Amino acid sequence: MRRCYTTSSRHYKYHGSHSSPSTGGYRSLGLRREDKSRWERRAPLTPAAVQRLIDETGTQVYVQPSTKRIFTDSEYQKAGAIVTEDLSSADIILGIKEVPTESLLKDKTYVFFSHTHKGTPSNMPMLQNILDKKIRLIDYELMKDGHKRLVAFGEFAGKAGMIDTLHGMGHRFLGMGHSTPFMYQGMAHTYPSLASAKLSVSQLGNLIEDQGTPSSFGPLVFAFTGDGNVAHGAMDIFKELPHEMVAPEDLAKLVKDKNPRLNKVYGTHLDVHHYMEKAGGKPMENYDEYLHKPELFHSRFHDKIAPFVNTVVTGAYWDKRYPRLLTNEQLREIQLKQQQGQILPGKMMALGDIVCDIRGAFECLSHSTSIDNGFFYYDAIKDVEHQNPEGPGIQVMGIDILPAELPQDSSQFFSEKLYPHLKEMIQPGKSPREWSPTLRNSIIAEDGKLTAEHQDLTRQLPAQKKKVLVLGSGMVAGPLVDHLTRRKDVHMVVASNMLPEAQKLTASHDNAEAIALDIADNNQLQACIEQADVIVSFVPAFLHTKVADICISKRKPMVTASYVSPEMQALEQRAKDAGVVIMNEVGLDPGIDHMSAMKIIDECKQQGKKVRSFVSWCGGLPAPDASNVPLGYKFSWSPRGVLTASGNDAVYWANGKEISISGDDLLKNHFPRVETAYRGFVFEGLANRNALGYADIYGLGSLDQMDTMFRGTLRYQGYSDLLYAFKKLGFLEMKTPLDLKTWAQYFDYMVPRVPLGQALATNHQGIIDQVAEALAFLRKGTDAMAFPADQKLAALDLFSVLLTKQLSYAPGERDMCAMHHEFGIEDVNGNRETLTSTLVQFGEENGTTSMAKTVGLPAAMATELVLDGRIQEPGVHRPVQPHVYLPILEQLEDLGVRFVEQSKPYVAANLEATGSGIW
């Protein structure tokens, strides 16, 4: 005869007038919108409770709108609440889960599950923010009568967790080759109410009575730990099944029964003494001794309980002072015995860790799981986690927001429990210091301080904020500021001689400020450096040594994206003696070029291979669709550095010999065709400074053993010849100040009144036409353009001002960074291959440029490594060590800055600086 299962769901109805009397001095309430998880639909106060509270007190209730809360905005409005995004008018703000720091309003009282009173590391920054904002923090978990919690969701965690565990068992059985009634059990969140979920479990019980459980698994046994709300909630669901409770001492006898009854399931409720014992096999006689001297005890769960149960459901909380119930090594022994036939298949097949203690009582729970991916599998023999229900191992469930799966019932239950305490909180004329012990003892922080009971949390709070001083407010500072201010343990100071520019960088960050700084004022500069923990120098390159000199004297680490100059290198011994890190070249070029190259070079060394050839190209350019201007080049920063770099001497190694190009001839002797891994990108290139030293910096050995060592700059084709023509006309002259008043005078002075071909000393009509076209383009609109007449600048500086205006990015245009490495690699057998590594990064339309991103982010990440003590070696450095470049490259890849690597048959590098032949 089939049993009939009935369940009922309690309904809450409050009676009272719909009129709202004067608030009468009652404190007002706010109900915040939950945002920690998309699954969080619970509310601490139901619409019915809101109506009752308003009817009884006349208080004002503000509710943040939410389209996923289990109760609708209109229900709250009908109850008399004001639905509004702004909760600043509320005195007390209620929530369920942790509140993001940016959402915390100062000088308020907040009530939610903060998970701070145990010192949870991830929530300590939030607690510090609460203290900083002088918020009174009340935690539901601490509302107790003696040891009994008064306001909790634990019972519903148990109910939802048990339902989910039954669902998971259906999949585990199927993976082990058995279709069972458990396949028809859904996850808790798939039911509109607890009543309907329990009805489904009852129907599952009917099927078990009819069909039984798989005979090859023997009696199906569930073990429950704990004796609180969680455990009893789980057992309440379990008892909807046809069941028999068995004493732990009788488990072995049950499992060895030759004719077990399989039309029901079995449960055993474990107490600590059932699996904990003292040394020498002595039984636990004194629970109080276990609580205070846990080191005297060890677990026998692995041999007394585990071999006889199929599923363990945890309802007992655990902390690290106590022995684990089951270690991974013990679980491995169980799984080995199953392979050998000493333990029945299916024993320890599932763990429903409802309390979700990570690496806790059951070590195999390595991480919490989510509602939409609630289970993983752990093969203890191979020590491997996987997602295959057909694979070996134990099924593990560790969902950490189980009550959210039953949002309506759990919210109604919680609201009813909270109501009397809430009514006391809003009472007029009663200060918080006069509240009942239940409320007073639930306060963790108030008036900017931890309460006496929670002073021990002080040592777990974030250390005093680390101060990062950024010198300069140019475009590359933006991504750095944005990246570092995400850390709430950092306070950023941007110091600049252009204060509005610095203020724009810091305006949206509450842990950043802008100050005015004249870097020529040594006293002010020293004072700023002295107050910082790390200094980032984004000032013009020639000033870095001055900054570094002060940093060394003040024993402060420094980070910069610029090259190590001879003057900077000369500070090496002083920096070492002072114990100061001076990290240079952590931008794009130099920076990402070093790091990406070193990654491949070090990988080759680990494989016993040698790098015989290294060619590296890099360039910051307009995106192709924005290159429709003379030079095929645009500027989002000062052009001066680009113009002066075109006159640098260059030295490199090619075909086994040293090759030099003087700065005077660098543009003329360019590389007319540079190909990358992308066929759509063909550039020209310029040799970049002295590449020879990088063989030593990169640890490549003697140049005599290398074919090629080269570093170059990428440009669109035609750039070098056109800029060389401007150089021949005198536009790049740096020494002589010009006394000019207008741009018309400037062009008249720079362009001789002779035919262009004669002025350029060439008959090549193509370049003559290009120069004429470029001059016409650059003249356009200059009549209305301000001229820096009072500064008496040299020709190059005036050209720089002109290019800033005429070759700037239009709205919506993007820039681009391109980097291309070619490695000639030889293995131990003498076989060679060419490995390429290519990066093409585009800027955002009307947003961050690729140049700013690829310079600012690596500098920010290097600054973090210094801040966190992960770069400690004193001296003048580049990012060529694995502990520096690997974490930076990994973070960059996560942010979309990634290289494409390709291997192809070896091709010798062809580096002939032939130029175009025009000159």
N, C-alpha and C positions, 0 to 999 in steps of 0.2 A: 504493500500500500504506500502510495507516495505521500510524503509529508507536505504540509502546507505552511509556507513561511510568510509571515506578515511583518511589515515594518511601518513605522509612523514617523512623520517629520513634524517637529514642534513649530508652531507658528506664533509669532510675537505680535501682539496688537496693543497699542497704547491708546488710552481714551483721554479726551480732554478737549477744551475749547480751541478753536482755530484762531482766536484773537491773540495778538502779541502785545502784552503789556509792556510798559517801560522796562528797560533793562535793569533798573533799580540798583545799579552799581555792580552787577554781576560781570565777571570777566568774560570777554568774548572768545569764541573758538574759531579756529581755522582747520579745515580738513584738506591736506595736501594731496596732490595727484602722485600716485606711485610711478616711479620711473626707473627702478633698478632692473626690472625684468619685464619682458613683454607678457609673461605669464601672470604677473602680479595684478589680480583683479579684486583683491580683498579691500575692505574698508574698516577702519576701527570703530566707526559709528554708522549705524544704518539710518535710512531716512525716517523710519518709525521712531528710533531713539532721538533723532534730531527734533522731530515734532514734539515728542514728550518733554524734552529738555526746554524747548522754547515755551511750551504751554505752562510748564511748572515754574520757570524762572524768568522768562522774558529775555533771556540772553540773546546775543546776536551770533549767528553761525555763518561763517564764510566757507564756501566750498570751491576748490579749484576745479574747473571743468575737466571731464575725462570721458572719452568715448569707449574706453575698455573696462572701466570700473563695473563691477557686477550690478551696482545700482546706478540708474541713469541720472543725469543732471536734472531732468524734469521731476523726478521723484523727490530730490532734495529741495527743489524750488517749491513744490507742492507742500513740503513739510515746513516751509517757512524760512529756509536758508537762502542766502544770497550767493549765487553762482558767479564767481569772479576769479580772474587770473591772479589778482593782487591780494595777497594775504597779510599785507602790512598793517591792516587795521585790527587783526586778531591778536589777542594777548597770549593765548595758548594755541599751539599748532600741533595737530595730531597727524601721525603717519603710521605706516607699518614697518617698512624696511629703512635702511640707512639713507640719509639725505645727502645729496652731493653738496660739497662745501660751497659752491657758488650759489646754491639755492637757500642756504641758511641765512635768516634775517637776524641782525644783531638785536640784543636786548629782549629777546622773546623767550617764552617757555616752550620747549619742544618735548613731545612725548612719542617715543617710537622704540623699536628694538634696535638699539645702537650697536650691540655686540662689541662693546668697549670695556665692560667691567672685568673681563678676563684678560684684557691686554692684547686683543687680537691685532697683530701688527698692521694689517692692511687698513684698519679703522683708526689708528692713532693720529694720522694727519687730520681726519675729520674731528676727532676729539680736541686736538689743538686749536682748530678753527673755531670750535664751540667756545673754548676758553677765551680766545682772542676777541670773539664777538660778544662776550659776556652773556652767553645764553644759559638758561637753566635747562639742564638735560635730565629728563625723567625717563627711566627705562622700565617698560612693562615687566621685563623679566625679574625685576627686583621688587615688584609689588607682592609682598608675602605676608602670610600669617604664620609666624614661626618659620618653618622650613617649607611650608606649602605655598606654591605659587597661586596667586589669585586671578591673574589675568594672563591667559596663555592660549596657544593654539595646539599644544602638545597632543591632545586627544585626537585632533583632526589630522595631525601629522601621522599618527599611528594608523588611523583609518585609511587615509589615502595611500600611505606606504604599503599597507597590507594588500590593498586592492591592486596596486601596481606590481607588487611581488607576485601575486597570483597570475596577473597578465604575463609577466616575464617568464614564469614557469611554463606557460603554454608554448612559448617560442623555444625555450630550452629543451623541453621534451621533444618538440618537433625536430629540432636540430640533432637530437640523439636518436631520431628514427621512430618516434611514437606520436601519433595523433591522440590527444587527450581532451577531456572536457574543458581544460584550462584555456584552450584556444579560443573559447567563446567569451572569455572575460576581457573587458576593455580596461584601459587606463582610467584612473579616477576622474580625470578632467573631461572624459567623453560623456559623462552623465550630468544632467541638469541639476541634480540634487543628490544628497547623501541617500535619501530614501530609494531613489531609482538605482543607485549604485549597489545598495544592499540587496535590492530585489534581484539584480543581476547575479550577485554572489549566491543568493539562495537558489536561483535557477541552475547555477553551476553545481551546487550541492545536489540537486535533483539528478543531474546527469551523472555525478560520481556514484550516487546510489544505484543508478540503473546500469552504468557501464563499468564502474570500478576504476581503479588506477592500474598502471602497467604492472603485470605480475613479476616481470624480471627485476623490478626495482624493490620488491618487498614492500612492507608497510611504508606509507608516505608520511614522514614525520617532520613536523615543524617545531623548532626550538625558539622560545621567546626569552630574552634577557630583560631585566628591569622590572620595576613594580610601580611605575608612575603612570601619568596620563598617557604617555606614548605607548607603553606596553599594553595598557588596558584598552586603548583605542584599537590597537592592532588585533588583540584577542577578541574584541567585540565583533570585528569583521570575520575573523577566523571561525567564530562560533555560529556564523550563519551557515557553515558547511556541516554536513553530518560528521561528527567528530567524537573522539574519545581522548581525554586528558590522561597522560601517563606520567608516573613519578620518574624523575631522572634515573633513579636507581634501577628501574625496570626496563630501560631502553634496550639493553643488550638482549634480554629475554624476549622482548617484543620482536626484535629484528631476526632473531634466530628461530622464531616460531615457524614450523613447517607449513602450517595452514592458516596464514594470517587472513583477517577479514579486510578485503581491499575495496569494499563499497563505502568506506569512510576514510577520513584522514585522522592523523594522530598529532597531538600537541603535547609539549612538555614545557613547563614554566620553570625556568632556572633561577636559583638563588646563587649568590656568590660562593657559598660553601660547597655547591655542587661541582665546581670546577677549579677552585683555588685551594691549595694546601701549603703547609709549611715544609721546610726542608726535612728530609727523612721520611716523607710520606705522611707526616702528621696532619690530621684533619684540622680545618679551621674551627676553632671553638669560640673565638671572641671576635666578632665583627668589628668592634671598636679598635682592637689591635690592628686589624687589617687596614682600617682607615688611617691610623696614625703611624704604622710601621709597615707600609706595603712592601718594603725591600725584603722582608722576611718570608714573602710568599711567592709562589710561582703557579702558573696555570697548568692544569691537566685536561683542558678542554679537548686537546688534540687526540687523546686516547680514551677519555671517559665519555665524551659527548659526540664529537665530530663523526666517528665511524658509524653512528647509528641514526643520524638525522640527515634529511635531504635539504632542508632550508632553515637558515638561521635568520631570525628577525630581531634586530637590536632595538631595545627600548631603554637601555642603561647608558648614561653618559660616562665618558672616560676621560682621564687626563694623564699626562705623561709620567706622573709619579707612580702610577700603578702598572702591574704587569699586563702585557697584552693577553687577550684570551687565546688568540691564534696568530702565530708569526707566519711569514711566507715560507720559511724553512719547514715548519711543521705541516703546513698545507702541502708542500712538495712531498713530504713523506706519505701523507694520506693519498695523494694522487698516484704515487709510485705503487703503493699497496693495492690500489684499485686496478692498476695495470696488471699486477701479479695475481689478481683474483682473491686477495685477502680481505678486501672490503667491497661490499656490493656496489654495482654501478649506480650512479645517481645520488650517492651519499655526498654531502657537501657540494650539491649541484648549484645552489643559489644562496646568495647573501642579500637580504633586504636590510641595508644599514640605514634605518630610519633616522637615527640620531646624527648620522653623517659626520662621524669623527674621522677626519682625514688621517691616514696612517695611525689609526687609533687602536681600539680593542682588536680589530681585525686589520692587520697590516696591509692586506690586499686592496683595501679601499685607498687608492693612490690619489684620487681626485673626486670632486663632486661631479655628479652627472646632471643633465638637464631634463626637463619634462619631455622635450621632443626627441631626446636621445638618451633615454634613461638607464641604459644597461651597457656594460662592457664585459669582456671575458678575460680571465687571467689564468694562463697556463703556468702553474708554479714550477713544473719540471723544467721548462725552458726559460722561466722568468720573463714571459712575454705577455703583453696585453694585446687583445685583438677585438674585432667587431663581428666575428663569424659565429653565429649560434651553432653551427655544425662542427666547430673546432673544439679542441680539448680545453678543459679547465672549468673554473667556477664562474657562474654568472653573478655579476656584482651590480647592485643598484644603490646609488648614494645621492638621490635628489635632495637638494637642500631647501626647497620651498614647497614641500609636500602639501601643507594646508591650502596653498594657492590653487590646488586642483579641485578643492571643494569650497569655492569662494563664498557662495551664498550662506550655506549652513555655518561655516566657520566664522564668517563675519557676524552673523546673528548671535551666535554663542559668545563671541568675544565682546561684542557691543553690550550685551546684557551684563557680563562680568565687569566691564569697565565703567558702566554707567554710574554706580554710586560713588566711585572714586573721582570721576569727572565732575560730578555734582559738587563734591567737596572742593575741588580745585577752583571752581568758578565762584564760590561763595563770596559775597561782598563783605568787606570789613574784616576778612580773615586773611592775615598775611601768610605766605608760604611757611614761615617759621612756626606758625600755629597749626599747621596741618597735622593730621594723625601720624603716628609712627609708620604706618604702612606707606604713606606718601613720602614722608621725610626720608625714610630709608631707601627709597627708590631713586633719590636724586644723586646723580653722579657729579654734576658740576653746577655751580651758580656763582654769580658775581665775579666771573673770570678765574675761579679757583676750583680745584677738585675738593669735594667734601671729605671730611675726616676719614670716612670709611674707605675712600678710594685714593688716598695719598700715595699708595704704593704704585699707582699708575704713572706717577711723575717720571720715573726713570725709563718708562717705555714710550713716553711721548717723543716726537721728533726732536732732535737736537735743535738748538737755536739756528734759525735760518742761515744758510750759507749765502754770503753776499758775492755776487758776480758783478764786477765793474766792466762795462763795455765802453771803450774809448772810441768815439766816432758813431755817427748815425746815418751812414750811407746806406745804399740799397741792400747790401749783403747783411746788414745788421738785423733786418726784419725777421727772416727765418730763424736766425739764432735766438732772438728775443722770444719769438713765439714758441720755439722748441723748449728752451730752458724754463720759461715761466709756467709750463705745464707741471713742473715739479713744485709742489707746495712747500718744500724745504729750501727753496731758493728765493732770494730777494735780488732783483735785478736793478742795477743803477746804470742808466745810459747817460754818459757825460759827453757833451758836444758843444762846439762853438755855435751851433745852429739849434738853439733850444726848441723852437716850434717843431723842427724835424724830429728831434728826440722825443718830444711829448707825443707826437703822432704814433711813434713806435710803442710807447708804453700805455697809451690811453685805455686800451681794453684789458689791461692786466692789473689785478689788484695787488700783485706782488712785484710790481715794477715801478720805478720812478725815473724822471728825467731831471738832470741838473745841467746848468750852464758851466762850461769849462773852457778856459783859454789854456791850451796845452803849453803855451810859452811861459805861463805862470808856474814856475817850478814848485813854489810853496803849495799852491792849490793842488797841483798834480800829485805831489807827494802825499798830501793829506788824504786825497781820494784813494790812492793806492794802499795807504796804510790801513784803511778801514775795510778793505775788501779781502775775500778769501782767494779769489782767482781774478786775474785781469785779462781781458780779451782786447787786443789792440787792433783796431780797424782804422787807425790813422794813416796818413800817407807813409809809404814805405820807408822814406829816409828818417822818419821819427821813431821807428820801432826800437832802434838801439838805445835811444834816450829813455824810452819807457822801460826797456829791459834792464837798463842800468839801475834805475830806481827800484824796480821789482827785486833785483838781487840784493840791493842794500836794505830793503825792508823785508826780505825773505818771503816774498810772495810769488807764487807761480804765475806764469804768463802764457797765453795762447795767441798765435797770430796765423793768418793764412798766407803770409808773404814769404818770399825766398829768404834763406839764410844768407845774409850778406857777409862779406869778409869782416865787417865791424861787429856783426852779431856773433860770428864764429869766434872772434877774439875774446868774447865774454865767457867762453866755455869753462875755463878753470875757475873763474870767480863764481860762476853758477854752481859748479860742483862743490866748491869749498863752503858755499852758503847753504847747500842742500836744497837748491831751487830748481824746479822744472821750467825750462823755457821751450815750449813745444811750438815749432814753426811748420810752415808749409802744409797746413791742414785745410786747404780750400779745394778748388778743382784742379788747377794747374798753376802752382804745385799743390798736391794734396791727394785727390782721388787717383790721379795718375800714378803716384808712388804706391798707394795702397793696393790698387788693382794689379799693378805689376808685381809687387812683392808677394801677393797671394799666389800667383802662378809660379813665380820663381821659387818660392819655398816649397810648393807642391812638387815641382820638378826635382828639387834636391832630395825630398823625402823618397822619391821614386828612383833615386840614383841617376837621374838625368842631368845633363849640363845645358845651360843656355849659351849658345854660341853666337847668337845675334839678337839684338834688342833694338827695335824701332818704335818710338812712341810719338804720336801726333795728337794735338789737342787744339781746339779753337772755340771761342765764344762768338757766335754769329747771329744774324737775323734768321728767322725761319725762311725757307725758300720763297714763300709768298710775301715776305716783307723785305726782300733784298733788291727791290727795284729802285736803287739810288746809286750814285757814283760810289765806287769802292765796293759795292755790294755789302755795305757795312753800316751798322747803326749803333748808337750809344745810349745806354741807360745810366751811364756813369761818366766821369770825366775822361775824355779821349787822350789826355796827356800821357798816361802810361803806355797806351797802345802806340802813340806816335814816337815816344822816346825809345821804346823797345825795338822799333824798326831800324835803329842805329846801333844796336848792340853787336859786339863781335861774337862770332860763333865758332865753336870747335867741336868736331865729332870724329868718330872712328868708322872707316868704311873700307872694305876690301883689304883689311889688315894694315891700314895706315892712317895716320892722323891727317885730318883735313881742316883747314881754317878758312873762314870767310870774314873779312873785315866788316865792321859796322857800316862803312861807307858803301860797300858793295852788297850788303845783305839783301836788299830789295831787288837789285839787278840780278843777282845770282840765286834766284829762288828755284823751287822744284815745281815745274809746270804741271805735273799731273800726280795726284795722290789718290789712290783708290782705297776704299774701305770694304767691309763685308757687305755693305748695302750698295747694290749697283746704281741706285738712284742718287748716290752721293759721291761725286768726284770733285776733288778740291785741288788747290795748289798749296804749296807749303813754304815755310821759312825755317831755316835752322834756328834753334832756340838756345842761345847762350852756350856755355861749356858743358857738353854732355859727358866728357871723359870721367869726371869725378863720380858719376853715378854708378860706374862699374864697381867702385869700391863701396859706395853707399848701399848699393843693392846686394853686395856680397857676391858678385859675379866672378871675382878673381882677376887675374892679370889680363890687360887688354891684348897682350900678345896671343892669348888663347881664344880671342873672340874675332869674329869676322866683322861685326858691326856694333856700334854703340851710338845711338842717335836719339835726340829729342827735337821735335819740331812743332811749329804753329800752323794750324790750318786756316786757310782763307778761301773765299770763293775765287774762281779763276778770273784774272784781270786785275785783282787788287794790287799786287806788287808793282806791276808796271805803272799803274796810274799813280800810286803813292810815290814811286820813284820819280815820276815826272814832276810831281809837286815838290819833291825834295830838290830837284835840279833848278826849279824856279825860286827856291829859297824859303818855302813855306815851313820847313822844319828847322830853321836856324834858331838857336836857343840863346845866344850870347848877347846880342845887341838889342837894348830897349828901343822901341820905336815911338817917336813922338807924333802920333796921328790922332785925328779927331773923329773921323767917320769911317764907315766901312767902304765907302767909295774911295777915300784916300788910301785905305789899306789895299784894295785891289789894284789901284793905279800904281802903287808902290811895288807890289809883288809881281805884277805881270808887265814885262818890258813892252815898250811900244815898238816892237819888231814882230815879224811873223812868228807864230808859235813854234814852227819847225826850227827856225833859227835859234830861238830862245832855248829850245830843248836839245838842240844839236842832233836832230834826227830828221830823216826824210820819210819816216814811216807814217803814211797818211792815217792809218788806223789809230795809232796812239795820239796823233795830233787832233783828230776828230774827237776822241774820247776826252782829252783834256779840255778842249773848247766846250764840249757839252757839259762837263763837270763844273767848269768855271761859271757857266751860265746858270746852272742849277744852284750853285752855292751863292751866287749874287742875288737870286730871286728873293724879294722881300726884305733885303737888308736896309733899304731906305728907312723902314719903320722899326729897325732893330737897334736897341741900345748898344752903344759902343763904349768899352771900358777905357775912355780917354785918360782918366786921371791916374791910371795904374802904370802907364808906359811899359807895356808888356813886350816881350820878344815875339818874333814872328810865329814861332811854334805855339806859344801860349795864346796868341790871338787866333791862330788856326784852330786851336782846341776849343776856344769859346764859340767860334763860328760853327764847327762841326757839332757841338752840343746842341745848337739850335736847329741846324739844317738837316742833320742826320739823326734825329731823334725818332723814337717809336711813336707812331700814330695810335690813337685808341683802338683796341682790339687786335693790334699786331703782337706777334709773339717773337721771342728770341729763341735761340737754340744753342746747345752745347754739344760738340761732337768730340769724341776721343777714340783713338784707334791704336792698339798695340799690336805689333807683330813680333813673335818670338821664334827664333830658329833653335830648335831643340834637338839634342843628340842623346840617344839612349846608350846603355852600356855596351851594346853590340855595334855602335857606330852608325845606327840607322837614324836618319834625320826626318823631322816633320816641321811644318810651319803651323803655329797656333796663333790665331787672332782673337782679340778681345775688343769688342766695340760697344761704345755707349753713344746713343743719340737721345738727348733729353730736350723736350720743348717746354717753354714757359707757358704760363696760363694766360688766356685772353683777359686783359684788364686785371691781371692778378700778379702773383709772384713770378718774377723772371726765372728762367732756368739758371742763369748765372748766379742770381742771389741764392737760389736754392742749393746749388751745387758747391757754393763757397760757404754760405752761412750754416748749412746743416752739418757738414763735417767739422767745422770749427766748434759748433755747439756740442757735438758728440764727444769731441776731444776734451772740451771743457768739462763735460760730465765725468769723463774718465779721471781727470785730474781732481775734480771735486770729491769723487768717491774713493780716492786713494788707489786707483787701479793703474795710474802712471806715477811712479814714485822715484824713478831714477833721476838724480839731479844732472843738470847739464843742458846744453843746447841740442835739441833733438828735431828729427823729422819722423813722420809716422811710418817707419819701416819695420817695426817689431810686431809680431803676431798679436800680442796682447793689446796693441793699439789699433792696428788696421782691421783685424777680424771683427770686433764688435761694431766698429763704425760701418764697415761694408755690409754687415748683416742688417743693421738698422736702416741704412740707405736703401737696401733692396726691399725691405718692408714698406718703404715710402715710395717705391716705384723707380728708384735710381738703380738700374741694374744693367749689367753687361751681357752681351751675347758672345759666347765663345764658340769658335769653330776650329777644327783641325783639318789640314789639307796636306798634300804632298809638299815636300820641302822646295821652296823657291828662294834663291838668294836675293837679299834685299838689293834693290836697284836705286842707289842714292846718287844721282848726278844733278848737281845744282847748275843746270845749264841756262836757266832763265828762258825767256821766250825767244831770244835772238834779236829783239827789237833794238837793244842798246849795244 
